[in-house]
Amino acid sequence: MTAADFHLPARPLSLLEFVRPFLLLAVLAFLAGFGGYLILGPPNVMGLTPATQTTAAVTAPTPASEITASAPAATGDWNAPKQI
């Protein structure tokens, strides 16, 4: 083989021609990710006004009614003796 076998093409390679597949892949990935966020994201992600809140956010329990982790259990069933 000689150096003539590895000749360059007649027309020069442009930067846009090289980058175009990567740009198309980036646009496709953005559309897939953003569409997935709109479909699988929070329930009110498509709501544009505060009036479209979900009922779960409106009827959220107050922190005073929650049971803290340090409260003892009433029956003690959850605290079985350890057997090693």
MMTF fields as JSON, N, C-alpha, C and O atoms, coordinates in Angstrom:
{
  "mmtfVersion": "1.0.0",
  "mmtfProducer": "UNKNOWN",
  "numBonds": 335,
  "numAtoms": 336,
  "numGroups": 84,
  "numChains": 1,
  "numModels": 1,
  "chainsPerModel": [1],
  "groupsPerChain": [84],
  "chainIdList": ["A"],
  "bondAtomList": [4, 2, 8, 6, 12, 10, 16, 14, 20, 18, 24, 22, 28, 26, 32, 30, 36, 34, 40, 38, 44, 42, 48, 46, 52, 50, 56, 54, 60, 58, 64, 62, 68, 66, 72, 70, 76, 74, 80, 78, 84, 82, 88, 86, 92, 90, 96, 94, 100, 98, 104, 102, 108, 106, 112, 110, 116, 114, 120, 118, 124, 122, 128, 126, 132, 130, 136, 134, 140, 138, 144, 142, 148, 146, 152, 150, 156, 154, 160, 158, 164, 162, 168, 166, 172, 170, 176, 174, 180, 178, 184, 182, 188, 186, 192, 190, 196, 194, 200, 198, 204, 202, 208, 206, 212, 210, 216, 214, 220, 218, 224, 222, 228, 226, 232, 230, 236, 234, 240, 238, 244, 242, 248, 246, 252, 250, 256, 254, 260, 258, 264, 262, 268, 266, 272, 270, 276, 274, 280, 278, 284, 282, 288, 286, 292, 290, 296, 294, 300, 298, 304, 302, 308, 306, 312, 310, 316, 314, 320, 318, 324, 322, 328, 326, 332, 330],
  "bondOrderList": [1, 1, 1, 1, 1, 1, 1, 1, 1, 1, 1, 1, 1, 1, 1, 1, 1, 1, 1, 1, 1, 1, 1, 1, 1, 1, 1, 1, 1, 1, 1, 1, 1, 1, 1, 1, 1, 1, 1, 1, 1, 1, 1, 1, 1, 1, 1, 1, 1, 1, 1, 1, 1, 1, 1, 1, 1, 1, 1, 1, 1, 1, 1, 1, 1, 1, 1, 1, 1, 1, 1, 1, 1, 1, 1, 1, 1, 1, 1, 1, 1, 1, 1],
  "groupList": [{"groupName": "MET", "atomNameList": ["N", "CA", "C", "O"], "elementList": ["N", "C", "C", "O"], "formalChargeList": [0, 0, 0, 0], "bondAtomList": [1, 0, 2, 1, 3, 2], "bondOrderList": [1, 1, 2], "singleLetterCode": "M", "chemCompType": "L-PEPTIDE LINKING"}, {"groupName": "THR", "atomNameList": ["N", "CA", "C", "O"], "elementList": ["N", "C", "C", "O"], "formalChargeList": [0, 0, 0, 0], "bondAtomList": [1, 0, 2, 1, 3, 2], "bondOrderList": [1, 1, 2], "singleLetterCode": "T", "chemCompType": "L-PEPTIDE LINKING"}, {"groupName": "ALA", "atomNameList": ["N", "CA", "C", "O"], "elementList": ["N", "C", "C", "O"], "formalChargeList": [0, 0, 0, 0], "bondAtomList": [1, 0, 2, 1, 3, 2], "bondOrderList": [1, 1, 2], "singleLetterCode": "A", "chemCompType": "L-PEPTIDE LINKING"}, {"groupName": "ASP", "atomNameList": ["N", "CA", "C", "O"], "elementList": ["N", "C", "C", "O"], "formalChargeList": [0, 0, 0, 0], "bondAtomList": [1, 0, 2, 1, 3, 2], "bondOrderList": [1, 1, 2], "singleLetterCode": "D", "chemCompType": "L-PEPTIDE LINKING"}, {"groupName": "PHE", "atomNameList": ["N", "CA", "C", "O"], "elementList": ["N", "C", "C", "O"], "formalChargeList": [0, 0, 0, 0], "bondAtomList": [1, 0, 2, 1, 3, 2], "bondOrderList": [1, 1, 2], "singleLetterCode": "F", "chemCompType": "L-PEPTIDE LINKING"}, {"groupName": "HIS", "atomNameList": ["N", "CA", "C", "O"], "elementList": ["N", "C", "C", "O"], "formalChargeList": [0, 0, 0, 0], "bondAtomList": [1, 0, 2, 1, 3, 2], "bondOrderList": [1, 1, 2], "singleLetterCode": "H", "chemCompType": "L-PEPTIDE LINKING"}, {"groupName": "LEU", "atomNameList": ["N", "CA", "C", "O"], "elementList": ["N", "C", "C", "O"], "formalChargeList": [0, 0, 0, 0], "bondAtomList": [1, 0, 2, 1, 3, 2], "bondOrderList": [1, 1, 2], "singleLetterCode": "L", "chemCompType": "L-PEPTIDE LINKING"}, {"groupName": "PRO", "atomNameList": ["N", "CA", "C", "O"], "elementList": ["N", "C", "C", "O"], "formalChargeList": [0, 0, 0, 0], "bondAtomList": [1, 0, 2, 1, 3, 2], "bondOrderList": [1, 1, 2], "singleLetterCode": "P", "chemCompType": "L-PEPTIDE LINKING"}, {"groupName": "ARG", "atomNameList": ["N", "CA", "C", "O"], "elementList": ["N", "C", "C", "O"], "formalChargeList": [0, 0, 0, 0], "bondAtomList": [1, 0, 2, 1, 3, 2], "bondOrderList": [1, 1, 2], "singleLetterCode": "R", "chemCompType": "L-PEPTIDE LINKING"}, {"groupName": "SER", "atomNameList": ["N", "CA", "C", "O"], "elementList": ["N", "C", "C", "O"], "formalChargeList": [0, 0, 0, 0], "bondAtomList": [1, 0, 2, 1, 3, 2], "bondOrderList": [1, 1, 2], "singleLetterCode": "S", "chemCompType": "L-PEPTIDE LINKING"}, {"groupName": "GLU", "atomNameList": ["N", "CA", "C", "O"], "elementList": ["N", "C", "C", "O"], "formalChargeList": [0, 0, 0, 0], "bondAtomList": [1, 0, 2, 1, 3, 2], "bondOrderList": [1, 1, 2], "singleLetterCode": "E", "chemCompType": "L-PEPTIDE LINKING"}, {"groupName": "VAL", "atomNameList": ["N", "CA", "C", "O"], "elementList": ["N", "C", "C", "O"], "formalChargeList": [0, 0, 0, 0], "bondAtomList": [1, 0, 2, 1, 3, 2], "bondOrderList": [1, 1, 2], "singleLetterCode": "V", "chemCompType": "L-PEPTIDE LINKING"}, {"groupName": "GLY", "atomNameList": ["N", "CA", "C", "O"], "elementList": ["N", "C", "C", "O"], "formalChargeList": [0, 0, 0, 0], "bondAtomList": [1, 0, 2, 1, 3, 2], "bondOrderList": [1, 1, 2], "singleLetterCode": "G", "chemCompType": "PEPTIDE LINKING"}, {"groupName": "TYR", "atomNameList": ["N", "CA", "C", "O"], "elementList": ["N", "C", "C", "O"], "formalChargeList": [0, 0, 0, 0], "bondAtomList": [1, 0, 2, 1, 3, 2], "bondOrderList": [1, 1, 2], "singleLetterCode": "Y", "chemCompType": "L-PEPTIDE LINKING"}, {"groupName": "ILE", "atomNameList": ["N", "CA", "C", "O"], "elementList": ["N", "C", "C", "O"], "formalChargeList": [0, 0, 0, 0], "bondAtomList": [1, 0, 2, 1, 3, 2], "bondOrderList": [1, 1, 2], "singleLetterCode": "I", "chemCompType": "L-PEPTIDE LINKING"}, {"groupName": "ASN", "atomNameList": ["N", "CA", "C", "O"], "elementList": ["N", "C", "C", "O"], "formalChargeList": [0, 0, 0, 0], "bondAtomList": [1, 0, 2, 1, 3, 2], "bondOrderList": [1, 1, 2], "singleLetterCode": "N", "chemCompType": "L-PEPTIDE LINKING"}, {"groupName": "GLN", "atomNameList": ["N", "CA", "C", "O"], "elementList": ["N", "C", "C", "O"], "formalChargeList": [0, 0, 0, 0], "bondAtomList": [1, 0, 2, 1, 3, 2], "bondOrderList": [1, 1, 2], "singleLetterCode": "Q", "chemCompType": "L-PEPTIDE LINKING"}, {"groupName": "TRP", "atomNameList": ["N", "CA", "C", "O"], "elementList": ["N", "C", "C", "O"], "formalChargeList": [0, 0, 0, 0], "bondAtomList": [1, 0, 2, 1, 3, 2], "bondOrderList": [1, 1, 2], "singleLetterCode": "W", "chemCompType": "L-PEPTIDE LINKING"}, {"groupName": "LYS", "atomNameList": ["N", "CA", "C", "O"], "elementList": ["N", "C", "C", "O"], "formalChargeList": [0, 0, 0, 0], "bondAtomList": [1, 0, 2, 1, 3, 2], "bondOrderList": [1, 1, 2], "singleLetterCode": "K", "chemCompType": "L-PEPTIDE LINKING"}],
  "groupTypeList": [0, 1, 2, 2, 3, 4, 5, 6, 7, 2, 8, 7, 6, 9, 6, 6, 10, 4, 11, 8, 7, 4, 6, 6, 6, 2, 11, 6, 2, 4, 6, 2, 12, 4, 12, 12, 13, 6, 14, 6, 12, 7, 7, 15, 11, 0, 12, 6, 1, 7, 2, 1, 16, 1, 1, 2, 2, 11, 1, 2, 7, 1, 7, 2, 9, 10, 14, 1, 2, 9, 2, 7, 2, 2, 1, 12, 3, 17, 15, 2, 7, 18, 16, 14],
  "groupIdList": [1, 2, 3, 4, 5, 6, 7, 8, 9, 10, 11, 12, 13, 14, 15, 16, 17, 18, 19, 20, 21, 22, 23, 24, 25, 26, 27, 28, 29, 30, 31, 32, 33, 34, 35, 36, 37, 38, 39, 40, 41, 42, 43, 44, 45, 46, 47, 48, 49, 50, 51, 52, 53, 54, 55, 56, 57, 58, 59, 60, 61, 62, 63, 64, 65, 66, 67, 68, 69, 70, 71, 72, 73, 74, 75, 76, 77, 78, 79, 80, 81, 82, 83, 84],
  "secStructList": [7, 7, 4, 4, 4, 4, 7, 7, 7, 1, 1, 7, 7, 7, 2, 2, 2, 2, 2, 2, 2, 2, 2, 2, 2, 2, 2, 2, 2, 2, 2, 2, 2, 2, 2, 2, 2, 2, 2, 2, 1, 7, 6, 6, 6, 6, 7, 7, 1, 4, 4, 4, 7, 7, 2, 2, 2, 2, 6, 7, 7, 7, 4, 4, 4, 1, 7, 7, 6, 6, 1, 7, 7, 1, 1, 7, 6, 6, 1, 7, 7, 7, 7, 7],
  "xCoordList": [0.82, 0.0, 0.868, 1.926, 0.387, 1.115, 0.275, -0.889, 0.852, 0.145, -0.983, -1.916, -0.923, -1.975, -3.271, -4.345, -3.189, -4.398, -5.237, -6.441, -4.636, -5.334, -5.593, -5.302, -6.126, -6.351, -7.606, -8.513, -7.652, -8.789, -9.858, -9.552, -11.114, -12.161, -11.967, -11.256, -12.607, -12.437, -13.059, -12.505, -14.186, -14.817, -14.453, -14.349, -14.261, -13.906, -15.113, -16.252, -14.866, -15.904, -16.238, -15.363, -17.489, -17.883, -18.203, -18.516, -18.12, -18.396, -19.863, -20.173, -20.767, -22.192, -22.516, -23.355, -21.867, -22.089, -21.619, -22.186, -20.598, -20.082, -20.957, -21.147, -21.488, -22.21, -23.698, -24.355, -24.243, -25.676, -26.228, -27.275, -25.619, -26.191, -26.232, -27.164, -25.236, -25.217, -26.298, -26.904, -26.536, -27.598, -28.967, -29.827, -29.176, -30.442, -30.647, -31.76, -29.599, -29.687, -29.981, -30.755, -29.385, -29.636, -31.079, -31.711, -31.599, -32.988, -33.943, -34.921, -33.673, -34.512, -34.474, -35.507, -33.298, -33.179, -33.901, -34.531, -33.818, -34.524, -36.033, -36.73, -36.536, -37.973, -38.463, -39.539, -37.694, -38.09, -38.072, -38.987, -37.053, -36.973, -38.027, -38.64, -38.253, -39.249, -40.658, -41.507, -40.903, -42.216, -42.449, -43.564, -41.413, -41.546, -41.797, -42.537, -41.191, -41.441, -42.888, -43.526, -43.405, -44.789, -45.769, -46.808, -45.452, -46.365, -46.242, -47.256, -45.021, -44.798, -44.43, -44.193, -44.378, -43.951, -45.017, -45.957, -44.879, -45.874, -47.263, -47.379, -48.319, -49.663, -50.054, -50.845, -49.528, -49.933, -48.87, -48.804, -48.044, -46.994, -47.576, -46.964, -48.738, -49.35, -50.233, -50.658, -50.516, -51.364, -50.611, -49.473, -51.242, -50.585, -51.008, -50.349, -52.099, -52.59, -52.584, -52.671, -52.485, -52.515, -53.865, -53.944, -54.932, -56.258, -56.387, -57.354, -55.449, -55.529, -54.714, -54.127, -54.661, -53.927, -54.699, -55.918, -53.985, -54.635, -55.3, -54.941, -56.253, -56.947, -56.027, -56.239, -55.021, -54.083, -53.277, -52.961, -52.947, -52.19, -53.075, -52.59, -54.35, -55.257, -55.605, -55.682, -55.816, -56.224, -55.056, -55.245, -53.88, -52.722, -52.88, -53.359, -52.485, -52.64, -51.681, -50.618, -52.073, -51.231, -50.125, -50.314, -48.993, -47.895, -48.24, -47.63, -49.197, -49.562, -50.265, -50.207, -50.932, -51.659, -50.781, -51.228, -49.554, -48.664, -48.064, -47.856, -47.789, -47.157, -45.652, -45.147, -44.952, -43.499, -42.864, -43.477, -41.647, -40.963, -40.543, -40.326, -40.421, -39.97, -41.118, -40.87, -42.357, -43.487, -43.51, -43.321, -43.732, -43.768, -45.025, -46.061, -44.923, -46.071, -47.032, -46.622, -48.313, -49.319, -49.262, -49.454, -48.999, -49.021, -47.622, -47.446, -46.657, -45.298, -45.059, -44.021, -45.991, -45.834, -44.677, -44.055, -44.398, -43.352, -41.969, -41.002, -41.841, -40.535, -40.36, -40.328, -40.246, -40.07, -38.686, -37.749, -38.535, -37.221, -36.253, -36.636, -34.99, -33.967, -33.431, -33.137, -33.309, -32.745, -31.522, -31.624, -30.373, -29.128, -28.665, -27.629],
  "yCoordList": [-1.177, 0.0, 1.245, 1.312, 2.185, 3.449, 4.553, 4.342, 5.707, 6.854, 7.299, 7.959, 6.959, 7.352, 6.587, 7.045, 5.435, 4.678, 5.363, 5.118, 6.2, 6.896, 8.357, 9.262, 8.575, 9.944, 10.508, 9.76, 11.807, 12.505, 12.684, 12.713, 12.805, 13.026, 14.357, 15.243, 14.474, 15.669, 16.896, 17.991, 16.734, 17.887, 17.919, 16.863, 19.078, 19.168, 18.868, 19.147, 18.316, 17.994, 19.248, 19.85, 19.624, 20.828, 20.459, 19.309, 21.437, 21.213, 20.865, 19.998, 21.526, 21.244, 19.813, 19.155, 19.342, 17.974, 16.956, 15.869, 17.31, 16.415, 16.44, 15.406, 17.608, 17.788, 17.448, 17.211, 17.419, 17.223, 15.966, 16.077, 14.786, 13.62, 13.801, 13.334, 14.469, 14.692, 15.696, 15.55, 16.705, 17.661, 16.997, 17.26, 16.151, 15.442, 14.504, 14.389, 13.844, 12.972, 13.775, 13.327, 14.939, 15.789, 16.292, 16.331, 16.674, 17.132, 15.988, 16.186, 14.815, 13.653, 13.297, 12.981, 13.348, 13.051, 14.101, 13.76, 15.362, 16.413, 16.216, 16.313, 15.942, 15.752, 14.532, 14.573, 13.458, 12.267, 12.544, 12.134, 13.225, 13.518, 14.495, 14.294, 15.545, 16.537, 15.972, 16.248, 15.179, 14.53, 13.534, 13.431, 12.796, 11.883, 12.611, 12.122, 13.773, 14.571, 15.06, 15.047, 15.485, 15.955, 14.816, 15.021, 13.625, 12.494, 11.867, 11.596, 11.635, 10.909, 11.794, 11.289, 13.09, 14.009, 14.213, 13.424, 15.26, 15.55, 15.738, 16.123, 15.469, 15.542, 16.925, 17.031, 17.98, 19.32, 20.006, 21.235, 19.253, 19.867, 20.602, 21.55, 20.184, 20.846, 22.019, 22.802, 22.156, 23.247, 24.559, 24.641, 25.579, 26.871, 27.829, 28.845, 27.52, 28.412, 27.695, 26.467, 28.417, 27.774, 27.154, 26.331, 27.514, 26.976, 25.52, 24.861, 25.007, 23.627, 22.688, 21.738, 22.929, 22.043, 20.742, 20.703, 19.693, 18.416, 18.402, 19.189, 17.525, 17.441, 16.896, 17.176, 16.132, 15.618, 16.759, 16.723, 17.757, 18.882, 19.771, 20.389, 19.836, 20.681, 20.024, 20.708, 18.71, 18.004, 17.301, 16.236, 17.853, 17.257, 17.324, 18.33, 16.266, 16.288, 17.285, 17.58, 17.791, 18.737, 17.988, 16.823, 18.604, 17.912, 17.485, 16.546, 18.138, 17.777, 16.429, 15.753, 16.015, 14.75, 13.562, 12.418, 13.812, 12.713, 12.067, 12.729, 10.773, 10.041, 10.128, 9.84, 10.515, 10.625, 9.25, 8.328, 9.116, 7.829, 7.435, 6.25, 8.379, 8.06, 7.66, 7.309, 7.704, 7.334, 5.812, 5.082, 5.314, 3.865, 3.252, 3.908, 2.007, 1.314, 0.93, 0.7, 0.862, 0.56, -0.905, -1.219, -1.806, -3.232, -3.819, -4.821, -3.256, -3.789, -4.924, -5.58, -5.185, -6.283, -6.047, -6.996, -4.798, -4.501, -4.732, -4.852, -4.797, -4.931, -6.353, -6.59, -7.298, -8.716, -8.918, -8.213, -9.876, -10.123, -10.661, -11.408, -10.269, -10.699, -12.067, -12.296, -12.959, -14.28, -14.432, -14.399, -14.598, -14.704, -16.141, -16.462],
  "zCoordList": [0.0, 0.0, 0.0, 0.626, -0.703, -0.781, -0.173, 0.166, -0.037, 0.522, -0.393, 0.064, -1.657, -2.595, -2.323, -2.714, -1.663, -1.348, -0.277, -0.192, 0.525, 1.599, 1.231, 2.013, 0.068, -0.375, 0.289, 0.652, 0.441, 1.025, -0.038, -1.23, 0.384, -0.618, -1.336, -0.861, -2.474, -3.3, -2.637, -2.733, -1.973, -1.335, 0.141, 0.764, 0.707, 2.127, 3.021, 2.646, 4.166, 5.132, 5.938, 6.56, 5.919, 6.656, 8.108, 8.417, 8.971, 10.388, 10.611, 11.428, 9.901, 10.042, 9.615, 10.231, 8.585, 8.116, 9.153, 9.27, 9.888, 10.928, 12.183, 12.824, 12.536, 13.791, 13.661, 14.674, 12.45, 12.249, 12.925, 13.562, 12.842, 13.541, 15.058, 15.713, 15.614, 17.061, 17.479, 18.54, 16.653, 16.947, 16.877, 17.718, 15.892, 15.782, 16.97, 17.483, 17.4, 18.567, 19.83, 20.676, 19.97, 21.133, 21.144, 22.2, 19.994, 19.921, 20.25, 20.972, 19.738, 20.024, 21.514, 22.103, 22.116, 23.544, 24.388, 25.389, 23.997, 24.728, 24.644, 25.653, 23.45, 23.294, 24.07, 24.665, 24.07, 24.821, 26.324, 27.037, 26.806, 28.229, 28.686, 29.734, 27.931, 28.314, 28.212, 29.059, 27.173, 27.053, 28.172, 28.684, 28.564, 29.691, 30.99, 31.844, 31.153, 32.352, 32.379, 33.432, 31.238, 31.199, 31.447, 32.074, 30.966, 31.12, 32.505, 33.149, 32.971, 34.21, 35.391, 36.488, 35.189, 36.236, 37.294, 37.391, 38.083, 39.116, 38.508, 37.344, 39.282, 38.707, 38.211, 37.274, 38.804, 38.39, 37.541, 37.526, 36.84, 36.034, 34.824, 34.332, 34.341, 33.199, 33.622, 32.772, 34.926, 35.391, 35.367, 35.83, 34.831, 34.722, 35.818, 36.04, 36.508, 37.55, 38.887, 38.915, 40.0, 41.309, 41.633, 42.545, 40.924, 41.198, 40.781, 41.161, 40.017, 39.543, 40.401, 39.883, 41.701, 42.6, 42.773, 42.609, 43.102, 43.322, 44.687, 45.563, 44.87, 46.147, 47.229, 48.409, 46.861, 47.86, 48.476, 49.665, 47.686, 48.219, 49.093, 50.041, 48.784, 49.555, 50.882, 51.902, 50.889, 52.1, 52.775, 53.361, 52.711, 53.355, 54.868, 55.389, 55.589, 57.047, 57.674, 57.128, 58.816, 59.526, 60.25, 60.6, 60.485, 61.166, 62.585, 63.097, 63.24, 64.606, 64.656, 65.683, 63.574, 63.594, 63.22, 63.299, 62.819, 62.444, 63.685, 64.702, 63.592, 64.681, 64.481, 63.396, 65.504, 65.373, 65.515, 66.053, 65.036, 65.06, 66.471, 66.724, 67.395, 68.732, 69.662, 70.816, 69.191, 70.037, 70.231, 69.258, 71.439, 71.662, 71.061, 70.96, 70.67, 70.1, 71.209, 72.347, 70.873, 71.886, 72.304, 73.478, 71.357, 71.686, 71.803, 72.497, 71.175, 71.225, 70.252, 70.332, 69.324, 68.372, 67.406, 66.927, 67.127, 66.154, 66.749, 65.997, 68.063, 68.714, 69.221, 70.429, 68.294, 68.661, 69.266, 68.893, 70.205, 70.789, 69.75, 68.85, 69.889, 68.95, 69.367, 70.54, 68.411, 68.675, 67.787, 66.561, 68.41, 67.652, 67.665, 67.083]
}
